[in-house]
Amino acid sequence: MVSAMAPLGVLLPQSILATNTFNVLMTFVAINTLLYVVLSILKALPRFRVRLSGRRYRRSETRSIYPDGPL
């Protein structure tokens, strides 16, 4: 039985990892990953609504099927 042992964690040679093109690609992937993490956290959080005015708008008359109900 022949088992070929490949070094773990080494997928590309050092000459490729040291190029400027690979560094640009690594930076793009890192920024893209952080962006998706932030967007997924924001999507999971409840919405924060800001009221621009200090009052709440209420109807002048009820639109309920019960005309004498609260506004």
PDB file of N, CA, C and O in Angstrom:
ATOM      1  N   MET A   1       0.851  -1.169   0.000  1.00  0.00           N
ATOM      2  CA  MET A   1       0.000   0.000   0.000  1.00  0.00           C
ATOM      3  C   MET A   1       0.903   1.241   0.000  1.00  0.00           C
ATOM      4  O   MET A   1       1.757   1.411   0.870  1.00  0.00           O
ATOM      5  N   VAL A   2       0.689   2.088  -0.990  1.00  0.00           N
ATOM      6  CA  VAL A   2       1.496   3.286  -1.133  1.00  0.00           C
ATOM      7  C   VAL A   2       0.646   4.483  -0.750  1.00  0.00           C
ATOM      8  O   VAL A   2      -0.438   4.686  -1.297  1.00  0.00           O
ATOM      9  N   SER A   3       1.130   5.258   0.171  1.00  0.00           N
ATOM     10  CA  SER A   3       0.393   6.454   0.563  1.00  0.00           C
ATOM     11  C   SER A   3       1.235   7.674   0.235  1.00  0.00           C
ATOM     12  O   SER A   3       2.388   7.785   0.652  1.00  0.00           O
ATOM     13  N   ALA A   4       0.649   8.570  -0.505  1.00  0.00           N
ATOM     14  CA  ALA A   4       1.350   9.797  -0.871  1.00  0.00           C
ATOM     15  C   ALA A   4       1.019  10.850   0.169  1.00  0.00           C
ATOM     16  O   ALA A   4      -0.141  11.230   0.323  1.00  0.00           O
ATOM     17  N   MET A   5       2.013  11.315   0.872  1.00  0.00           N
ATOM     18  CA  MET A   5       1.806  12.319   1.914  1.00  0.00           C
ATOM     19  C   MET A   5       2.064  13.700   1.330  1.00  0.00           C
ATOM     20  O   MET A   5       3.187  14.019   0.940  1.00  0.00           O
ATOM     21  N   ALA A   6       1.038  14.501   1.272  1.00  0.00           N
ATOM     22  CA  ALA A   6       1.195  15.880   0.829  1.00  0.00           C
ATOM     23  C   ALA A   6       1.308  16.762   2.062  1.00  0.00           C
ATOM     24  O   ALA A   6       0.622  16.531   3.058  1.00  0.00           O
ATOM     25  N   PRO A   7       2.165  17.763   2.002  1.00  0.00           N
ATOM     26  CA  PRO A   7       2.258  18.652   3.166  1.00  0.00           C
ATOM     27  C   PRO A   7       0.939  19.383   3.378  1.00  0.00           C
ATOM     28  O   PRO A   7       0.376  19.949   2.441  1.00  0.00           O
ATOM     29  N   LEU A   8       0.452  19.367   4.607  1.00  0.00           N
ATOM     30  CA  LEU A   8      -0.835  19.989   4.911  1.00  0.00           C
ATOM     31  C   LEU A   8      -0.697  21.505   4.964  1.00  0.00           C
ATOM     32  O   LEU A   8       0.249  22.030   5.552  1.00  0.00           O
ATOM     33  N   GLY A   9      -1.635  22.198   4.352  1.00  0.00           N
ATOM     34  CA  GLY A   9      -1.656  23.651   4.399  1.00  0.00           C
ATOM     35  C   GLY A   9      -0.881  24.323   3.290  1.00  0.00           C
ATOM     36  O   GLY A   9      -0.943  25.547   3.169  1.00  0.00           O
ATOM     37  N   VAL A  10      -0.162  23.588   2.483  1.00  0.00           N
ATOM     38  CA  VAL A  10       0.601  24.183   1.383  1.00  0.00           C
ATOM     39  C   VAL A  10      -0.115  23.825   0.088  1.00  0.00           C
ATOM     40  O   VAL A  10      -0.044  22.689  -0.381  1.00  0.00           O
ATOM     41  N   LEU A  11      -0.804  24.805  -0.485  1.00  0.00           N
ATOM     42  CA  LEU A  11      -1.535  24.551  -1.720  1.00  0.00           C
ATOM     43  C   LEU A  11      -0.851  25.188  -2.918  1.00  0.00           C
ATOM     44  O   LEU A  11      -0.951  24.675  -4.032  1.00  0.00           O
ATOM     45  N   LEU A  12      -0.164  26.288  -2.704  1.00  0.00           N
ATOM     46  CA  LEU A  12       0.517  26.998  -3.778  1.00  0.00           C
ATOM     47  C   LEU A  12       1.970  27.206  -3.386  1.00  0.00           C
ATOM     48  O   LEU A  12       2.296  27.321  -2.205  1.00  0.00           O
ATOM     49  N   PRO A  13       2.819  27.252  -4.368  1.00  0.00           N
ATOM     50  CA  PRO A  13       4.232  27.500  -4.042  1.00  0.00           C
ATOM     51  C   PRO A  13       4.452  28.923  -3.549  1.00  0.00           C
ATOM     52  O   PRO A  13       3.645  29.813  -3.817  1.00  0.00           O
ATOM     53  N   GLN A  14       5.551  29.133  -2.826  1.00  0.00           N
ATOM     54  CA  GLN A  14       5.869  30.431  -2.241  1.00  0.00           C
ATOM     55  C   GLN A  14       6.032  31.514  -3.305  1.00  0.00           C
ATOM     56  O   GLN A  14       5.740  32.680  -3.042  1.00  0.00           O
ATOM     57  N   SER A  15       6.487  31.152  -4.487  1.00  0.00           N
ATOM     58  CA  SER A  15       6.690  32.154  -5.538  1.00  0.00           C
ATOM     59  C   SER A  15       5.366  32.784  -5.986  1.00  0.00           C
ATOM     60  O   SER A  15       5.336  33.961  -6.345  1.00  0.00           O
ATOM     61  N   ILE A  16       4.298  32.031  -5.970  1.00  0.00           N
ATOM     62  CA  ILE A  16       2.982  32.575  -6.346  1.00  0.00           C
ATOM     63  C   ILE A  16       2.414  33.418  -5.206  1.00  0.00           C
ATOM     64  O   ILE A  16       1.807  34.461  -5.446  1.00  0.00           O
ATOM     65  N   LEU A  17       2.609  32.968  -3.972  1.00  0.00           N
ATOM     66  CA  LEU A  17       2.064  33.685  -2.825  1.00  0.00           C
ATOM     67  C   LEU A  17       2.704  35.050  -2.622  1.00  0.00           C
ATOM     68  O   LEU A  17       2.103  35.913  -1.982  1.00  0.00           O
ATOM     69  N   ALA A  18       3.890  35.268  -3.141  1.00  0.00           N
ATOM     70  CA  ALA A  18       4.605  36.522  -2.940  1.00  0.00           C
ATOM     71  C   ALA A  18       4.374  37.535  -4.059  1.00  0.00           C
ATOM     72  O   ALA A  18       4.949  38.623  -4.023  1.00  0.00           O
ATOM     73  N   THR A  19       3.552  37.206  -5.047  1.00  0.00           N
ATOM     74  CA  THR A  19       3.338  38.134  -6.164  1.00  0.00           C
ATOM     75  C   THR A  19       2.372  39.247  -5.775  1.00  0.00           C
ATOM     76  O   THR A  19       1.557  39.096  -4.865  1.00  0.00           O
ATOM     77  N   ASN A  20       2.481  40.350  -6.475  1.00  0.00           N
ATOM     78  CA  ASN A  20       1.600  41.499  -6.231  1.00  0.00           C
ATOM     79  C   ASN A  20       0.158  41.181  -6.624  1.00  0.00           C
ATOM     80  O   ASN A  20      -0.779  41.622  -5.959  1.00  0.00           O
ATOM     81  N   THR A  21      -0.021  40.425  -7.691  1.00  0.00           N
ATOM     82  CA  THR A  21      -1.369  40.053  -8.143  1.00  0.00           C
ATOM     83  C   THR A  21      -2.087  39.224  -7.088  1.00  0.00           C
ATOM     84  O   THR A  21      -3.276  39.427  -6.841  1.00  0.00           O
ATOM     85  N   PHE A  22      -1.381  38.298  -6.469  1.00  0.00           N
ATOM     86  CA  PHE A  22      -1.990  37.468  -5.430  1.00  0.00           C
ATOM     87  C   PHE A  22      -2.343  38.302  -4.203  1.00  0.00           C
ATOM     88  O   PHE A  22      -3.365  38.060  -3.562  1.00  0.00           O
ATOM     89  N   ASN A  23      -1.511  39.275  -3.876  1.00  0.00           N
ATOM     90  CA  ASN A  23      -1.809  40.150  -2.743  1.00  0.00           C
ATOM     91  C   ASN A  23      -3.052  40.992  -2.995  1.00  0.00           C
ATOM     92  O   ASN A  23      -3.847  41.207  -2.080  1.00  0.00           O
ATOM     93  N   VAL A  24      -3.228  41.470  -4.222  1.00  0.00           N
ATOM     94  CA  VAL A  24      -4.432  42.221  -4.568  1.00  0.00           C
ATOM     95  C   VAL A  24      -5.659  41.317  -4.456  1.00  0.00           C
ATOM     96  O   VAL A  24      -6.695  41.735  -3.939  1.00  0.00           O
ATOM     97  N   LEU A  25      -5.546  40.102  -4.931  1.00  0.00           N
ATOM     98  CA  LEU A  25      -6.655  39.149  -4.837  1.00  0.00           C
ATOM     99  C   LEU A  25      -6.985  38.833  -3.381  1.00  0.00           C
ATOM    100  O   LEU A  25      -8.159  38.757  -3.018  1.00  0.00           O
ATOM    101  N   MET A  26      -5.963  38.646  -2.540  1.00  0.00           N
ATOM    102  CA  MET A  26      -6.204  38.386  -1.118  1.00  0.00           C
ATOM    103  C   MET A  26      -6.904  39.565  -0.449  1.00  0.00           C
ATOM    104  O   MET A  26      -7.794  39.372   0.379  1.00  0.00           O
ATOM    105  N   THR A  27      -6.508  40.780  -0.805  1.00  0.00           N
ATOM    106  CA  THR A  27      -7.131  41.961  -0.228  1.00  0.00           C
ATOM    107  C   THR A  27      -8.590  42.063  -0.645  1.00  0.00           C
ATOM    108  O   THR A  27      -9.450  42.380   0.176  1.00  0.00           O
ATOM    109  N   PHE A  28      -8.875  41.798  -1.911  1.00  0.00           N
ATOM    110  CA  PHE A  28     -10.256  41.822  -2.408  1.00  0.00           C
ATOM    111  C   PHE A  28     -11.118  40.798  -1.677  1.00  0.00           C
ATOM    112  O   PHE A  28     -12.239  41.108  -1.275  1.00  0.00           O
ATOM    113  N   VAL A  29     -10.615  39.603  -1.503  1.00  0.00           N
ATOM    114  CA  VAL A  29     -11.378  38.545  -0.820  1.00  0.00           C
ATOM    115  C   VAL A  29     -11.618  38.919   0.637  1.00  0.00           C
ATOM    116  O   VAL A  29     -12.700  38.671   1.170  1.00  0.00           O
ATOM    117  N   ALA A  30     -10.612  39.517   1.287  1.00  0.00           N
ATOM    118  CA  ALA A  30     -10.763  39.910   2.692  1.00  0.00           C
ATOM    119  C   ALA A  30     -11.820  41.001   2.848  1.00  0.00           C
ATOM    120  O   ALA A  30     -12.659  40.923   3.746  1.00  0.00           O
ATOM    121  N   ILE A  31     -11.790  42.018   1.984  1.00  0.00           N
ATOM    122  CA  ILE A  31     -12.784  43.102   2.053  1.00  0.00           C
ATOM    123  C   ILE A  31     -14.165  42.571   1.733  1.00  0.00           C
ATOM    124  O   ILE A  31     -15.140  42.952   2.382  1.00  0.00           O
ATOM    125  N   ASN A  32     -14.266  41.702   0.748  1.00  0.00           N
ATOM    126  CA  ASN A  32     -15.548  41.118   0.375  1.00  0.00           C
ATOM    127  C   ASN A  32     -16.120  40.292   1.528  1.00  0.00           C
ATOM    128  O   ASN A  32     -17.322  40.347   1.787  1.00  0.00           O
ATOM    129  N   THR A  33     -15.284  39.539   2.212  1.00  0.00           N
ATOM    130  CA  THR A  33     -15.738  38.740   3.342  1.00  0.00           C
ATOM    131  C   THR A  33     -16.236  39.625   4.481  1.00  0.00           C
ATOM    132  O   THR A  33     -17.283  39.353   5.069  1.00  0.00           O
ATOM    133  N   LEU A  34     -15.491  40.679   4.792  1.00  0.00           N
ATOM    134  CA  LEU A  34     -15.932  41.598   5.848  1.00  0.00           C
ATOM    135  C   LEU A  34     -17.240  42.283   5.493  1.00  0.00           C
ATOM    136  O   LEU A  34     -18.096  42.473   6.357  1.00  0.00           O
ATOM    137  N   LEU A  35     -17.403  42.651   4.242  1.00  0.00           N
ATOM    138  CA  LEU A  35     -18.643  43.286   3.799  1.00  0.00           C
ATOM    139  C   LEU A  35     -19.833  42.356   3.995  1.00  0.00           C
ATOM    140  O   LEU A  35     -20.874  42.782   4.496  1.00  0.00           O
ATOM    141  N   TYR A  36     -19.692  41.089   3.605  1.00  0.00           N
ATOM    142  CA  TYR A  36     -20.795  40.153   3.762  1.00  0.00           C
ATOM    143  C   TYR A  36     -21.069  39.840   5.227  1.00  0.00           C
ATOM    144  O   TYR A  36     -22.220  39.594   5.589  1.00  0.00           O
ATOM    145  N   VAL A  37     -20.053  39.842   6.074  1.00  0.00           N
ATOM    146  CA  VAL A  37     -20.275  39.631   7.504  1.00  0.00           C
ATOM    147  C   VAL A  37     -21.086  40.784   8.086  1.00  0.00           C
ATOM    148  O   VAL A  37     -22.040  40.562   8.831  1.00  0.00           O
ATOM    149  N   VAL A  38     -20.705  42.017   7.744  1.00  0.00           N
ATOM    150  CA  VAL A  38     -21.432  43.191   8.248  1.00  0.00           C
ATOM    151  C   VAL A  38     -22.866  43.198   7.739  1.00  0.00           C
ATOM    152  O   VAL A  38     -23.791  43.482   8.500  1.00  0.00           O
ATOM    153  N   LEU A  39     -23.060  42.888   6.464  1.00  0.00           N
ATOM    154  CA  LEU A  39     -24.423  42.878   5.917  1.00  0.00           C
ATOM    155  C   LEU A  39     -25.278  41.784   6.557  1.00  0.00           C
ATOM    156  O   LEU A  39     -26.463  42.003   6.808  1.00  0.00           O
ATOM    157  N   SER A  40     -24.712  40.634   6.820  1.00  0.00           N
ATOM    158  CA  SER A  40     -25.502  39.568   7.440  1.00  0.00           C
ATOM    159  C   SER A  40     -25.846  39.902   8.890  1.00  0.00           C
ATOM    160  O   SER A  40     -26.933  39.563   9.358  1.00  0.00           O
ATOM    161  N   ILE A  41     -24.932  40.566   9.610  1.00  0.00           N
ATOM    162  CA  ILE A  41     -25.241  40.984  10.978  1.00  0.00           C
ATOM    163  C   ILE A  41     -26.336  42.043  10.971  1.00  0.00           C
ATOM    164  O   ILE A  41     -27.251  41.991  11.793  1.00  0.00           O
ATOM    165  N   LEU A  42     -26.253  43.007  10.051  1.00  0.00           N
ATOM    166  CA  LEU A  42     -27.287  44.038   9.972  1.00  0.00           C
ATOM    167  C   LEU A  42     -28.640  43.451   9.605  1.00  0.00           C
ATOM    168  O   LEU A  42     -29.671  43.930  10.077  1.00  0.00           O
ATOM    169  N   LYS A  43     -28.650  42.430   8.777  1.00  0.00           N
ATOM    170  CA  LYS A  43     -29.914  41.804   8.389  1.00  0.00           C
ATOM    171  C   LYS A  43     -30.518  41.027   9.554  1.00  0.00           C
ATOM    172  O   LYS A  43     -31.740  40.920   9.655  1.00  0.00           O
ATOM    173  N   ALA A  44     -29.686  40.487  10.427  1.00  0.00           N
ATOM    174  CA  ALA A  44     -30.185  39.697  11.556  1.00  0.00           C
ATOM    175  C   ALA A  44     -30.704  40.572  12.686  1.00  0.00           C
ATOM    176  O   ALA A  44     -31.546  40.128  13.466  1.00  0.00           O
ATOM    177  N   LEU A  45     -30.221  41.807  12.793  1.00  0.00           N
ATOM    178  CA  LEU A  45     -30.655  42.694  13.867  1.00  0.00           C
ATOM    179  C   LEU A  45     -32.045  43.258  13.577  1.00  0.00           C
ATOM    180  O   LEU A  45     -32.420  43.396  12.413  1.00  0.00           O
ATOM    181  N   PRO A  46     -32.809  43.584  14.614  1.00  0.00           N
ATOM    182  CA  PRO A  46     -34.111  44.207  14.381  1.00  0.00           C
ATOM    183  C   PRO A  46     -33.934  45.613  13.806  1.00  0.00           C
ATOM    184  O   PRO A  46     -32.917  46.269  14.029  1.00  0.00           O
ATOM    185  N   ARG A  47     -34.922  46.047  13.083  1.00  0.00           N
ATOM    186  CA  ARG A  47     -34.840  47.363  12.453  1.00  0.00           C
ATOM    187  C   ARG A  47     -34.923  48.472  13.483  1.00  0.00           C
ATOM    188  O   ARG A  47     -35.691  48.398  14.443  1.00  0.00           O
ATOM    189  N   PHE A  48     -34.135  49.478  13.270  1.00  0.00           N
ATOM    190  CA  PHE A  48     -34.116  50.651  14.138  1.00  0.00           C
ATOM    191  C   PHE A  48     -34.753  51.796  13.362  1.00  0.00           C
ATOM    192  O   PHE A  48     -34.197  52.272  12.372  1.00  0.00           O
ATOM    193  N   ARG A  49     -35.910  52.230  13.814  1.00  0.00           N
ATOM    194  CA  ARG A  49     -36.626  53.291  13.096  1.00  0.00           C
ATOM    195  C   ARG A  49     -36.520  54.591  13.865  1.00  0.00           C
ATOM    196  O   ARG A  49     -36.705  54.632  15.081  1.00  0.00           O
ATOM    197  N   VAL A  50     -36.223  55.636  13.147  1.00  0.00           N
ATOM    198  CA  VAL A  50     -36.080  56.950  13.750  1.00  0.00           C
ATOM    199  C   VAL A  50     -37.296  57.775  13.364  1.00  0.00           C
ATOM    200  O   VAL A  50     -37.624  57.921  12.186  1.00  0.00           O
ATOM    201  N   ARG A  51     -37.957  58.310  14.383  1.00  0.00           N
ATOM    202  CA  ARG A  51     -39.073  59.205  14.099  1.00  0.00           C
ATOM    203  C   ARG A  51     -38.521  60.603  13.899  1.00  0.00           C
ATOM    204  O   ARG A  51     -37.834  61.131  14.773  1.00  0.00           O
ATOM    205  N   LEU A  52     -38.809  61.197  12.774  1.00  0.00           N
ATOM    206  CA  LEU A  52     -38.280  62.516  12.467  1.00  0.00           C
ATOM    207  C   LEU A  52     -39.044  63.611  13.196  1.00  0.00           C
ATOM    208  O   LEU A  52     -38.474  64.647  13.536  1.00  0.00           O
ATOM    209  N   SER A  53     -40.303  63.392  13.431  1.00  0.00           N
ATOM    210  CA  SER A  53     -41.087  64.388  14.156  1.00  0.00           C
ATOM    211  C   SER A  53     -41.428  63.830  15.534  1.00  0.00           C
ATOM    212  O   SER A  53     -41.378  62.619  15.754  1.00  0.00           O
ATOM    213  N   GLY A  54     -41.769  64.708  16.441  1.00  0.00           N
ATOM    214  CA  GLY A  54     -42.047  64.287  17.800  1.00  0.00           C
ATOM    215  C   GLY A  54     -43.445  63.752  17.998  1.00  0.00           C
ATOM    216  O   GLY A  54     -43.744  63.231  19.073  1.00  0.00           O
ATOM    217  N   ARG A  55     -44.301  63.854  17.028  1.00  0.00           N
ATOM    218  CA  ARG A  55     -45.681  63.405  17.216  1.00  0.00           C
ATOM    219  C   ARG A  55     -45.974  62.201  16.334  1.00  0.00           C
ATOM    220  O   ARG A  55     -45.315  61.957  15.323  1.00  0.00           O
ATOM    221  N   ARG A  56     -46.965  61.477  16.751  1.00  0.00           N
ATOM    222  CA  ARG A  56     -47.425  60.344  15.951  1.00  0.00           C
ATOM    223  C   ARG A  56     -48.652  60.793  15.166  1.00  0.00           C
ATOM    224  O   ARG A  56     -49.488  61.548  15.663  1.00  0.00           O
ATOM    225  N   TYR A  57     -48.735  60.331  13.982  1.00  0.00           N
ATOM    226  CA  TYR A  57     -49.887  60.685  13.161  1.00  0.00           C
ATOM    227  C   TYR A  57     -51.057  59.767  13.498  1.00  0.00           C
ATOM    228  O   TYR A  57     -50.930  58.543  13.519  1.00  0.00           O
ATOM    229  N   ARG A  58     -52.179  60.385  13.757  1.00  0.00           N
ATOM    230  CA  ARG A  58     -53.389  59.636  14.046  1.00  0.00           C
ATOM    231  C   ARG A  58     -54.478  60.052  13.074  1.00  0.00           C
ATOM    232  O   ARG A  58     -54.512  61.177  12.576  1.00  0.00           O
ATOM    233  N   ARG A  59     -55.337  59.130  12.833  1.00  0.00           N
ATOM    234  CA  ARG A  59     -56.460  59.420  11.940  1.00  0.00           C
ATOM    235  C   ARG A  59     -57.471  60.302  12.665  1.00  0.00           C
ATOM    236  O   ARG A  59     -57.637  60.221  13.882  1.00  0.00           O
ATOM    237  N   SER A  60     -58.133  61.136  11.893  1.00  0.00           N
ATOM    238  CA  SER A  60     -59.138  62.006  12.488  1.00  0.00           C
ATOM    239  C   SER A  60     -60.432  61.246  12.771  1.00  0.00           C
ATOM    240  O   SER A  60     -61.237  61.667  13.601  1.00  0.00           O
ATOM    241  N   GLU A  61     -60.622  60.145  12.088  1.00  0.00           N
ATOM    242  CA  GLU A  61     -61.798  59.317  12.334  1.00  0.00           C
ATOM    243  C   GLU A  61     -61.386  57.854  12.235  1.00  0.00           C
ATOM    244  O   GLU A  61     -60.401  57.509  11.582  1.00  0.00           O
ATOM    245  N   THR A  62     -62.154  57.017  12.889  1.00  0.00           N
ATOM    246  CA  THR A  62     -61.834  55.599  12.889  1.00  0.00           C
ATOM    247  C   THR A  62     -62.220  54.972  11.556  1.00  0.00           C
ATOM    248  O   THR A  62     -63.205  55.365  10.931  1.00  0.00           O
ATOM    249  N   ARG A  63     -61.437  54.001  11.135  1.00  0.00           N
ATOM    250  CA  ARG A  63     -61.755  53.276   9.915  1.00  0.00           C
ATOM    251  C   ARG A  63     -62.086  51.828  10.245  1.00  0.00           C
ATOM    252  O   ARG A  63     -62.053  50.956   9.377  1.00  0.00           O
ATOM    253  N   SER A  64     -62.401  51.587  11.500  1.00  0.00           N
ATOM    254  CA  SER A  64     -62.710  50.253  11.968  1.00  0.00           C
ATOM    255  C   SER A  64     -64.125  49.872  11.573  1.00  0.00           C
ATOM    256  O   SER A  64     -64.926  50.726  11.193  1.00  0.00           O
ATOM    257  N   ILE A  65     -64.424  48.591  11.664  1.00  0.00           N
ATOM    258  CA  ILE A  65     -65.811  48.166  11.419  1.00  0.00           C
ATOM    259  C   ILE A  65     -66.691  48.524  12.601  1.00  0.00           C
ATOM    260  O   ILE A  65     -67.917  48.450  12.518  1.00  0.00           O
ATOM    261  N   TYR A  66     -66.053  48.919  13.718  1.00  0.00           N
ATOM    262  CA  TYR A  66     -66.775  49.389  14.881  1.00  0.00           C
ATOM    263  C   TYR A  66     -66.649  50.900  14.938  1.00  0.00           C
ATOM    264  O   TYR A  66     -65.614  51.396  15.383  1.00  0.00           O
ATOM    265  N   PRO A  67     -67.641  51.649  14.513  1.00  0.00           N
ATOM    266  CA  PRO A  67     -67.504  53.105  14.384  1.00  0.00           C
ATOM    267  C   PRO A  67     -67.293  53.829  15.703  1.00  0.00           C
ATOM    268  O   PRO A  67     -66.767  54.942  15.696  1.00  0.00           O
ATOM    269  N   ASP A  68     -67.675  53.259  16.819  1.00  0.00           N
ATOM    270  CA  ASP A  68     -67.494  53.921  18.105  1.00  0.00           C
ATOM    271  C   ASP A  68     -66.224  53.466  18.810  1.00  0.00           C
ATOM    272  O   ASP A  68     -66.035  53.780  19.985  1.00  0.00           O
ATOM    273  N   GLY A  69     -65.362  52.745  18.134  1.00  0.00           N
ATOM    274  CA  GLY A  69     -64.124  52.250  18.738  1.00  0.00           C
ATOM    275  C   GLY A  69     -63.097  53.357  18.860  1.00  0.00           C
ATOM    276  O   GLY A  69     -63.330  54.477  18.405  1.00  0.00           O
ATOM    277  N   PRO A  70     -61.956  53.051  19.476  1.00  0.00           N
ATOM    278  CA  PRO A  70     -60.906  54.056  19.635  1.00  0.00           C
ATOM    279  C   PRO A  70     -60.286  54.429  18.307  1.00  0.00           C
ATOM    280  O   PRO A  70     -60.309  53.645  17.358  1.00  0.00           O
ATOM    281  N   LEU A  71     -59.739  55.613  18.241  1.00  0.00           N
ATOM    282  CA  LEU A  71     -59.117  56.081  17.003  1.00  0.00           C
ATOM    283  C   LEU A  71     -57.839  55.374  16.732  1.00  0.00           C
ATOM    284  O   LEU A  71     -57.184  55.647  15.726  1.00  0.00           O
TER     285      LEU A  71
END
